[in-house]
């Protein structure tokens, strides 16, 4: 049995696991991410791999990195939530662990896993959206990962939905992830609790009586307990999510959206308002098939599992040879094994009056309340 190590490197944690060819995790461990130090981050990754390797015979390592990974899958060009700037992470980890390393963007790795082994199995046109600290995403077109000309496609979290809006960690303002992510959910909940503490009793209770004690798990639990404030926050974030999905559908026309990340633990509390907004905002929605919006099946492990599978596919001597095709087809075979033509895609979100009105009604933060500090 061929075992590989998958590593998911995010802004706050490093998760590493030994994965078998069926996507089962044999053993997993977690470490904190020293996000301010590129050298220490590489060392944490290498130490986790070394610990797992000491207990399992593994043949390679796959890394899902939360940043822009170049076309050669060797360097992290930029990471909004970490210190990587042109970082040769692949070589650094290979030198430390003495094993071949395959690197991919974390959203791409998660999209791969959900398409091959998870919620979108059998689909050829898939967009994965992972809602966590920010928004991780990955795109599968015609059963292949779409990476773009320079390797950095699939970053819809950083297209602008509110001109001059909230400051994003990427340095721009008004990015989608500032309105439809785990951080956005927490920001909404804390602001609501400050404004209307009487309506946020359960939420404040779970936060230890403090607004600053409110985090994602508390918002989800409070919403499940019927807290009006928490429910309103999910309506707001879910609406922003659905609007963004409609914009992506207008550009890429997927058959399936898969929603993962920590916020997706809320299930229908998030997906119900997202589906409603998606239907309202989808261009020509009454005259076209609509993509399904599904919850991810692999949860927080999707990036880890996808990275491990990618490593297995590109190891020297692998019978799979390369990482061209990701989706197990339920329909016709690929046309002569050829890849589709590719082009640069820019997705612009809906900005009509109905969208702005609904967002305002839901209590979404508007530019007037934007923090101007950098």
Secondary structure as UniProt FT lines:
FT   STRAND          4..9
FT   STRAND          13..19
FT   TURN            21..22
FT   STRAND          25..32
FT   TURN            35..36
FT   HELIX           38..53
FT   TURN            54..55
FT   STRAND          61..65
FT   STRAND          68..69
FT   TURN            71..72
FT   STRAND          76..78
FT   TURN            80..81
FT   HELIX           89..97
FT   STRAND          101..105
FT   HELIX           106..116
FT   TURN            119..122
FT   STRAND          126..131
FT   STRAND          135..141
FT   TURN            142..143
FT   STRAND          144..145
FT   HELIX           156..158
FT   TURN            163..164
FT   TURN            169..170
FT   HELIX           176..178
FT   HELIX           182..195
FT   HELIX           197..199
FT   HELIX           201..206
FT   TURN            207..209
FT   HELIX           211..213
FT   HELIX           216..224
FT   TURN            225..226
FT   HELIX           228..252
FT   STRAND          256..260
FT   HELIX           262..266
FT   HELIX           268..281
FT   TURN            283..284
FT   HELIX           285..287
FT   STRAND          292..295
FT   HELIX           299..301
FT   HELIX           302..314
FT   TURN            316..317
FT   TURN            319..320
FT   HELIX           335..337
FT   HELIX           353..361
FT   TURN            362..363
FT   HELIX           367..369
//
